[in-house]
Amino acid sequence: MIRSAVATVYALTFLLPFRTTASTGSGTAAASLDVTIREWDLPASGELPHDPAVGPDGALWYTAQKANRIGRLDPVSGKITEYKLPTPNSGPHGLAADRDGNIWYTGNYVGLIGKLDPKTGHVAEYRMPDPRASDPHTPVFDQHGILWFTVQRGNMVGRLDPASGKIALREVPTPDATPYGMAVNHEGVPFFCEFGSNKLASIDPQTLQITEYALPASARPRRLAIAQDDTIYYSDYARGYLGSLDPKTGRVREWASPGGPSSKPYGIAITRDGMIWYSESGVEPNTIVRFDPKQQVFARAAIPSGGGVVRNMAAMPDGRVYIACSGVNKVGVVARQ
């Protein structure tokens, strides 16, 4: 089955070579995934843990969106520490750790980026310079320590320089693109999902020029992760697929997720061994899925608590994967046995 895919560069437009392959059927067969999944309850009910992140010391950090807190779990002792945020109902959403151990988060309800210093508990806030950028979404650091982020309903991508606090914003060319998940490749180029369209996109770190890459017409990419060779892997939430994009050629490949068309793949991460991990949020219980891109085989396991939607994942250097289970008020660690 062949579908067309093109890439559009704004300010200069041309077509890239492409080739798309797709699997068919209700879902791809999957082996049993041999992992342990350990979960911890959060201190208060209804905190809505949204995104996890890996701290420099290996701790699991998470945003507690409804509790207006940032949390830290020590996976060895199980101790949880939470930090209250200064702006009420700020809606902490995505988060990322910098080299100094500070934890940065997006205040999704109030149009700000926050920086928590865990040593002191102090929080610095950086307000969006444009009122349309009211809902910063997913943050990620590049190799130079610059923070990039998506703005979902505001339809923008942003850059924050921690040294100066200066924020630059760029509108996405496609209207209502809903910029969502984001990651930086090994050349320092941020890529992001356009969840409201059938596109992935990148932003030039110097010129802030945005390039869009078309996926199959009904695809809706929600989260993405980047492999060592800079192949982009994304979760197609609408169609129940795992997809990949080679930005240099425009080639798109996709595989039907084991849970089928309604499986709603969501949070995704790649471990150092090249394995792609993601969760199916549309099946009960939610699953953890591992895809081997070399063998092109799937394996999956059920999340013991049911998951309650795993919106994002974070890969540890040792191969473990951190998860936040929003609807069941837990965070967890996935480890191979």
Secondary structure, DSSP 8 states (H G I E B T S, - for coil): ------EEETTS-------EEE--SS---EEE--EEEEEEE-SSTT--EEEEEE-TTS-EEEEETTTTEEEEE-TTT--EEEEE-SSTT--EEEEEE-TTS-EEEEETTTTEEEEE-TTT--EEEEE-SSTT---EEEEEE-TTS-EEEEETTTTEEEEE-TTT--EEEEE-SSTT--EEEEEE-TTS-EEEEETTTTEEEEE-TTT--EEEEE--TT--EEEEEE-TT--EEEEETTTTEEEEEETTTTEEEEEE-TT-TT--EEEEEE-TTS-EEEEESSSSS-EEEEEETTTTEEEEEE-TT--S-EEEEEE-TTS-EEEEEGGGTEEEEEEE-
